[in-house]
C-alpha cells in the first residue's frame, strides 16, 4: 500500500509542475490566443498516458491529450520514445482536435525507464490550411493543413531542423507559428525536468506508485458521487446551425444518458451522419467533452485525473458527427464545444434541481486578420466572448462569463486588440433582456462592437444561433447568439458562423446569448427584478411583461399595487 502522505506530497508536486508549465508557456508564446485567452491544455501523465495533474484552459483539451498520447504510443511503439525526445501530433483522428490545435508531448525518463509524459496543446495560427485563419467549409481532411502523425520535433534534445523548416515554409505566419510551437516545447521540457526531480527524490517506483494511487483515489471519489445521483435513462437532442457546407441543414446531436449503479453511459446513437462540412468531431474530443460534464456532476472540486472517468462509458457511431473517421473534415470543432449542454438537457429531465439550464451555449469567437497599415505586416487577432449561464435551482445564472467548455479561459482585452490590430472597439457590455426569465434568471450575454480601420477578413465562429438556450420548468428561453454586420445600414446582415471580407469602416457586432431561466418568472421576488432593472440586466418593459413587476424607470422602486394587479391578471389568463 502506498504511503498517503508521500502520495499527497507527490500529487501537489505534480500540480505545481503543471502550473509552472503553464506559466512558462504564457511567458514564451507569441500568440495572444495563448497568453491572453489561455487557449491551452497542459498535463502530466502516468506511463500509460493517463493524466495525473493538469492546468485547464480549454477544459476539453486535457483529456484529449490522454487520447492523443495513447494513440501516438500505439503508432510509434514504446521503444521509439527516448530521453530528450519531444513529439508533435495533430492528425485529428488521433490528436482529438483540428490541425491548428497540435499536441506537443514529451516522454519522461528516469535513467532509461519511462515514468510518464508531459503534454501541451494550444491553438497555433497557421499550418497551411486552405484558408487563412480558420476553415469553415472543408469537405475532406486534405483541405485542412499539414498533418504530423507523432513526429519528433526534438530527438534526444536536438531539434529536428527538417520538421521546423517544413512548418516554417508552409505557414502564412511562420515566426509566430514556430515561436508558439517552441513555447509548447518549453512547457513540456519544464514538466519533464520537474517530474524527473520528483522521481529523483522519491524514486521511480515511488512516483509511479503515487500516480496509480492518485488515479485510484480519483475513481473512488467519482463512484461515490455517482451513486448519489438519480437512476434513469433520458434522451435529448439539439442542433448545430449548419456544417459550413450545406448551410440550410441543421445538424442533429442526439444523446441518451443512462445512470446505473456502477456507471454512466453517454450514447450518441441517432446523431446525424453524412455531414459534409468540418463540424465532425474526432472520437477523442467527444470523450473529452462528455468527461467535462461527468466531472462537473461528480468531482467538480478536485483536479482532473484519469481515474475520475473510469465509471464513464461513451458510445458513438463511427462516421457520425460525433465520431469522425478519415477523410471526414473536422476543422470547425464547435460540435465538441456546444455538445456538452445537450447532455445537460437530457439530465435536466431527471434531475432538474442538480443541473443548470442552458447557457448562451457557444464560444462565440471572432477572428480578424489582414495587413496592418501601421506596420505593413500581417495581423491575426481573435477573442472568445462570454455568455450568460443558465439559471439553476439555487439561483440566477452568472452574467457574462466564459462558456463551460473553457473554464480556465479569458477574453482578449480591448487594449490588446486595438494595439495589435486595426480594429477599434466602439462598445462592449452586457446585453439587457438576453437572460431567460424565471424565478431564477438566466445570466445575460455580452455585446462587443468592432469597427475595422482597414480592409480585413472577419471570421465568426458561432454555431448556436438558430435554437435558443433552453430553460428548466416554467422558466423561459434565453436570447440566442447572433452577429450583425453594418447594423442600421442598407448592408445590415444578421448571421452566425461566417467568413466575411470587410472594407475599412465596416462594423461588426458580436452578440452572445443569455442563459435559460429556471422556474416561473412570476414567482421571482419583485425586489430582485427591480435590482436587475437598476443594474441594466432587465429593461423596465421586460420587467412588466416577463415578470409582472412594475418598476419606476427613474427611482427603480417597485409599484406594489400595480405589480399585484399585473400578476393577478397573468394568473387569471393562465388559469
N, C-alpha and C positions, 0 to 999 in steps of 0.2 A: 504494500500500500504506500502511495506517495505521501510525503510529508506535507500537510496542508499549509503550514506556514511558509515553507520553501516554495510551494506552488504559487501561493499568493504573491510572494516577492517576485517570482519569475513573471507572473502574469502582469504585474504592474511595470516591470522592466520592459516587457514586450510592448505594452501600450505606450510607454514613454518613448520607445524606439520608433514606433509607428508615427507618433506625433512629431518627433524630430524629422522623420522622413518628409512629412507634410510641410514643415517649416522650411526645410532646405529646398523642396520643390518650389514653393512660392517665392523664395528669395532668388531663385535662378531662372524661373520661367520667363519667356519673352512675351507671353500671350495674356492679355487681361482676363480672358475667359478662365484662365487657370488661377492667376494670383489675386484677382479681384473677386471673381464669381465663385471660386473654389470648385470648378468643374473637374473633379478628380475622384478617384477611388484608390485608397492605399491600404495594403495589408501585409501582415506577416503570417506565414503559413507553416503548418507541420510538414514533415517529409512526404506525406501523401497528398499534399495540396490543400488540405482543409485549413481555413482561416482560423487563427487564434487571437489576432489583435488587428484592429482596423481603425482608420480615421475616415469617417464618412463625409463625402461632399455630395456627389450624386450617389444616393444610397444604393441604387441597384448595381453600381459598378463593383462593389466589393465582393459580393457572392459570385458575380460574373467572372471575377478574377480567379476564383476557385476552379470554375468550369474550364477556363482557358488554360490554366497551368496543367490540369489533369489531361486535357486533350493534347497539349504540347508534349508532355512526357510520354503519352501513349504513342505519339507520332515519332518522336526522336529516339526513345529508349533512354532509360536512366543512365546508361553508360556514356551517353553523349554530353552529360552535364559535368562540367569541370570547374574547379575553383577559379574564380575570376571571370567566369562567363556571364554575359548579360544578353538576354534574348528580346526580340520584338515579335509580336504576334497580332495580326489584325485581319486574319481570314475570318469573316464574320461568323461562320457556322461553328467554328471552334472558339473564337475570341469573345463571342456573346455581345457583339456591338458592331457598328459600321466601321468602315475603313479609317475614318478620321478619329476613332477612339482606340488607338493602338494600346495593347497591353505590353508593357515592358516588365520583365521579371528576371530575377537572378537566383540561382541556387545558392544555398548557404552550406558551406562545408566546414567541418571541424577535423582538421587533418584531411584525409581523403574520404571521410564519411559524410554523406548527405544528411543534414539535420533540419532542413527546412527551405523555405523560399521567401523572398520579398517581392512585392508587386506594386506597380504604379500605373494607373490608367488615367489618361487625360484626353481632352479634345484638342487635336492639333489642327492647323488652319488649312493645309493643302497637301494632298498626296495624289495628285494627278486625276482626281475625279473629273467627270466630263464637264462640270460647271464650276466656276469659282464660287467658293463659299459653302454651298450646300447643294445637294442633288435632290430634287423633288419629283422627278418623272422618269427615272431609270426603269428599264424593263428587264434587265438582267444584270448579274453581278459584274460583268466585264465593263460596264459603264461607270463603275463606282470607285475606280482608282487602283493604286498599287496594292498588291497583297503580299504579306510577309508571313509565311507558314512556319512560325517558330524559328526565326533566323537569328544567327549570332551577330549582335552589334559589337560585342567585345568577346575575344577569345583569350582566356587566361589573363585578363586585364589589359589586353592590347586591342585598340579599336580596329574594327573591320572597315578599312577605308573604302573598299568597293561598295559596301552597303550604304555608307554615308554619302558616297558620290551618287549612287543611284537615286537616293532621296533628294539630294541637292539639285540634280539636273532634271528632276521630274516634278518639282514643286514650283508653283507660281510665287510662293513666298518662302524661298529656301532658307534664308537666315533665321526667320522666326520658327520655321518648322524644325530645322535641325537643332536650333537652340532649345526648343521645348523638349525634344526627344532626349537631348543631353541632360536636361533638367530631370527628366524621368530616371535616367541612368544614375544621376547624382542621388536621387531619393532612394533608389534600390540599393546602391552601394552603401549608403548610410545605414540602411536597415541590416544589410549583411554584416557590417562591422559591429553594430550594437548587438545583434543576435549572437554573433561569434563570441563577443565578450561575455555574454551571459553563459554560454557553454564553457568558456574558459574558467569561469568562477564555479559553476555547479556541475560541470561535466556534461558530455553529450547525452549520456543516459538520463541524467537528472533533468536536462532541458526537455528531451523528448517525452519523458515520463510526465513532466508538468504539462506539456502540451496536450497529452492524452487526457490528463485529469481535468484540464480546463474545458475541453470539449465534452467530456462525460458529465461534468457538473452543469454545463450549459444545456445538455439534453435533459437532465433531471428537472431543472427549473422549468423548462418549456413543457415537459409532460405533466408536471404538477399543475401548471396553469391551464393546460388543455383540458384536463379532467374537470375543471370547474366551469367550462363553457357549456352552453346548452347543446344537447344532441339533436341531430336532424340533418335533413338534406334540403337545400334551397337552390333555386336556379334564377339567374338574371341575365339580361342582355343590355348592351348599349352599342353605340356606333362611333366609328371614326368617320369624319366628314366625307372623305374620299381617299383614294390611294395615290393621288397625284397624276394619274393617267386617265382613268375613267372617272371624270370629275362629277358625274351625276349619280354615281353608285356609292351609296353609303356602305361601309364595311362593318359587318356584324361581329361583335365579340360576344360569345355565349359561354357562360360558366355555370357549372354545378358544383356547389361546395357541400361536402359531407363531413360532419364531425362525429366520430365514433369514440369508443372508449380509449383507443390507443393511437389514433392518427387522425389527421385532417387530410382530406383528399380534395384537390382543386382540379376539376376536369373541364378542359376547354373544348370538348367534343361539341360539334354544332357551330363552331366559329367558321367564318367564311373561308372558302378555298378559292383557288384560281384567281388570286389577287395579282394583277399585272404590275402594279406600281410598287414603290420601295418601302411600304409600311409593313411588310412581312417582318416577323421578329425571330431571330435565332433562338433556339431552344434555351440556351444558357441565360438569355435575357428574360424569357418567360419565367424560368425558375427563379431568377433574381427578384423580379417584382412581386411574384407570389410570396417569396420569402419575406419581403418587406412587410406585407400585410400580416402574415403569420407572426412575425416578430412583434409587430405593434399590439397584437392581441395577447401574446403570451409572455414575453420578456422585454417590455419596452424600456425598462430602467437599467438594463445591463448591456455592456458592449457586445457587438456581434461576434459570435463564434459559430463554427460549423455545426457543433453539437446541438445548437438551438433548433436545427431543422431536420433532425433525424426522424421526427414523427410527422413530417410533411411529405405527402406524395402528390406529384403533379402529373396529370395525364394530358397529352396533346396528340393531335393527328399530324404526322409528317406531311408537309405540303400545304398545311393550312396557314392562315395569317399568324397563328401562334407558334408555328414550328417550321420555319423556313428551311428549305433544302436547296442545294445548288441546282440550277443557277438563279434561283429566285432573288430578286433585288431586295435589299434590306436597309438602304441608306437612311431613310426617314424613319427614325425609331419611335415615333410618337405612340404607336400602339402599346409599346412597353412602358410608356410613361403614364398614359391615361387608363391603362387596363386595370390597375390596382383598385380603382374605385368601382369597377364592375364587380369585383369580389365583395367589396363592402356593401354594394347594392343587394347582393344575394344574402349576405349575413344579416342585413337590416330586417329582413323578413322574420328571422328567428331570434334576434337579439337587438331590438331597436333601442334598448337602453344602454347598450355597450358600444355601439359603433356610431360615428357621426354621419350626418347627411353628406351628400356630395359637395366637394369644394368647387371652385371655379373649373377645376377638372383638367387643367392644361398647364404647360410650362410657359406658353405664350412668348416664345423667343422672337426677337427682331435682330436681324443682322444686316449691317450696312457695309458696302465695300465700293472701292473705286480708286481714283487717283486724287490725292490730296493737293489742292492747288497751292497750299502754303509751302509744301516740301517738294512737290513733283514726284513723290514716292507713292507706291500702292498702299492703301489702308484697308483694314478689315476690323471692325469692332462689332461686338454683339452683347446683348444682355437678355437674361430671362426676367420676366416680370412676376411680381407677387400676385396672388389671387386671394379671394375670400375663402375661408374654410367653412365647412358645413357645421351647422348647429348640432348640438348633442343633448342628451337628457340632462346633463349637468349645467348647461349654459350656452351662451352665444358662441358662434364660430369666431375664430380670430380674424381680424381685419388686415388684409394686405400683407400676407407672408408667403414665403416660397412654397411651391407645391410639395405635396408629401413625398414625391419621388426624389426630392433633392433637399433634405432637411439640413444638410450642412452647408448649403449654398447661400450666396448673397446676390443682390443685383449689382449692376455696374453703375457706379455713381455718375451723376450728371457731369461733375467736373472732369472725370476721366474721359467720358465720351466726347465732350466738347474740346478737350485738349488734344485728343489723339485722332480726331476725325473732323471733317467739315459738316458737322451736324450741330444744330442749335436746339436745345430743349426749351420749347416755349411754355410748357406747363407739365406738372407732374403732381398727382394727388389721388385721393380716394374718389371713388365713383358713388355718389349718393344713390340710394334705392337699388343698388345692384345685389345686395344680400337678400335672400329669400325670407319673407315674413314668416313668423312663427312665434309661439310662446317664447322660444329661444330663437333669436335672429341669426340668419346666416351672415358670415363675415362679408364685408364689401370688398370688391376688387379695386384695381387702380387704373388710371389712365395716364399715358405719357405721350406728349405731342412733340414730334420731331420735325424740324424744318431743315431740309437739305440745302446746303450752301453751294453745292457743286453737283454736277451730274454724277449719278451713282446708281447702284443696284441696291434694292432693299428686299431682303428675303424674310418673309413672315412665316413662322413655324407655329401655327395654331390650328389644331385639328379637332377641337370640340366647339364648334360654332352652331351646328345645326340641331343639336339637342341641348336642352337646358339642364343645369345641375339639379338633380332630383332631391326631393325633400323626404322627411320621415313623418308618419302620422298625418295630422292635419296641416302640417307646415306647407309652405309654398315654394316653388322652384326659385332658384336664383337667376339673375340675368346672365346671359351667355357671353362668352368671349367674342370679340369682333374687332377687325381692323378697318379703319376708314382712311381712304386716300383722298386728299384735297377736299376736306369737308366744306360744305356750304358753297361749292362752286359747281359749274356745269360739268366738271370732270369728277365729281364725287363718286367713289366706288366703295361699297362695303364688302369685305371679303374675309377669308380665313387664310389657310396656307397658300402662299403665292410667291412668285419670283417676279419682282417689279423693276422696270427700267425707268428711273426718275430723272428729271432735269432740275437744274438749280432753281430753288424756290418752291418745289413741291413739298407738301406737308403730309405726314403720315401720323395717324393717331392709333396707338395700340391700347385697346380697352380690354381689361381682363374681367373674367366672370366673378360673380359672388357665390357664396355657398348657399345650399338649400336650407330652408327653415326646419324647425322641429316643434311639432305641436301646434295647437290652434292659436293664430296670432291675436285673436280677440280675448285670449286669456293672458296676454302679456300685460304686466303692470303699467298703467299709464305713465308713471314717473320714469320708467325706463324708456318708454317711447319718446317722452319729452327730452330726455338726455341724449338720445340718438339724434333727434332733430337739432338740438343745440350743438352737437359735435359734427353735424354735417353728414351723418350716415343715412338719415331718412329725411325726406322732404316733408313739409307741412301737409301737402296734398296726399302723399302716400300714408302719412300717419292717420289721416281721416279714412282713406279708402281701404287700406290694408289692415289697419289695427283698430279702427273705430275710436280713435283718440283725437280730440280737438286740441291743438297746441297753438298758442299765440305766437305769431312769427316774430314779434319784437321782444317779448319778455320770456318766451319759452315756457310759460306757465300752462298748466292743463286746465281747460274749462270742464270741470267735473260734471256739470249738468248736461252740457252738450255731448260730452263723452258717453254718459249713461244713455242718452237718447239714441246716439249712433249705434251703440252696442245692442240696445234693446231692439232697434229696427232690424239690425242684422240677424239677431236670434229669431225674430218673427219670420223674416224672409227664409231663413234656413229651415225652420220648423214647419 
